[in-house]
Amino acid sequence: MKNFFATPLYLGRLFGIPIRAHYSWLPVFPFYAWAIASSLLPRQAPGLTASEYWLLGFITTFLLFLSVLFHELAHSLMARAEGLGTGSITLYIFGGLASLEGQPANPSAEFKIALVGPAANFVMGTIFFLTAQSLSKGAAEQVFRHLGLVNWFLAVFNILPGMPLDGGRVLRAIVWRFNKNFRAATQIANRAGLVIAVTLVVYGLYFFAVADKVIGLSSVSLGVMIGLMLGTAEGRNYGLWRVKRGTVEDVMNRDVVLISPQMKVADFIDKVLQNNRDTSFPVAEDQRLHGMLLLEDLKALPREEWAKTQAKDCMRPVDNSMFISARLTVPQAQTMLANHPAHRAVVIDANGLIIGHVSLNDLRKAQNGNASTKN
């Protein structure tokens, strides 16, 4: 039973992307259907039987589930169009998560990948609302009207300019475009997310005390949810919270740019290289390291070969110097990278999957931070 709840339910594939649902959806389906069947529809469209209300309640909930899926699928397909690998989509009680292999290579890609999710909800909301307008007044019209409003709400909420919402990634893309610093842009977007979380909690508590308790509790719940998500790996990694700096995982950068083995050298130079100052790039598929693409190796490749040569054809094969375990202590990793020609390496987890990269400079800063704390 423990493993059942820990593992999302596999639903199938769309466009080659595995679709999973977190177990938190199990109580949501009957609860949301009950709310529609016992409250919204009887009030707005009286005269149906209880079984008809329940059937419409489950249909409404299923269409809401598809709306969340459409939002995440839009992210994944846009990421694929921008040259990023796509992992899986997992749907949660408050939304979903599209797993991408690496970070967007430039602000433009980040902007488009982030914006397309809320845009998808806006389009869905418009379709549902126009469908409702075309129907005569009744239960079906109320179902589509409700779905239209919910999708519009999701679009507006997700575009709020703070992490971990899509609007936070839009903000990061804009700041990144002007300051040319992904890490600093992420810190700004994270802090904006914290401001949104605190504002929602304060507003919710006030509304709960003086007006509508349901709206107040909803606002508090959303604020707490954003705060908890900011407290996860992404918020810690970009300096929003203080973290222990004992292992490589504590100090590594998660904004690693992964190159697909099938990416053409011309696309790599046009889409990736011009926005990154690194001299080596991990070539990976399904987050597994296949080799390393080095700029010094590309210099020997004639320009006329760029359009037909793939990364896998000119990468260096994997060797032990290219990666480092996330479990190593900072001193151990510092010793290893001190003798490394590039003074940086890809970080892999216990399953051999790429989860970030770390440089000798990152490790030295961590050591200095620990020393200052002890003093």
Secondary structure, DSSP 4 states (H G I P E B T S, - for coil): -HHHHHSPEEEEEETTEEEEE-TTHHHHHHHHHHHIIIIIHHHHS-S--HHHHHHHHHHHHHHHHHHHHHHHHHHHHHHHHTT-EEEEEEEETTEEEEEEES--SSHHHHHHHHHHHHHHHHHHHHHHHHHHHHSPSSHHHHHHHHHHHHHHHHHHHHTSSSTTSHHHHHHHHHHHHHH--HHHHHHHHHHHHHHHHHHHHHHHHHHHHHS-HHHHHHHHHHHHHHHHHHTSHHHHHTTSS----SBHHHH-BS-PPPBPTT-BHHHIIIIIGGG---SEEEEEETTEEEEEEEHHHHTTS-GGGTTT-BHHHHSEEP-GGGEEETTSBHHHHHHHHHTSSSSEEEEE-TTS-EEEEEEHHHHHHHHHHHHHHH-
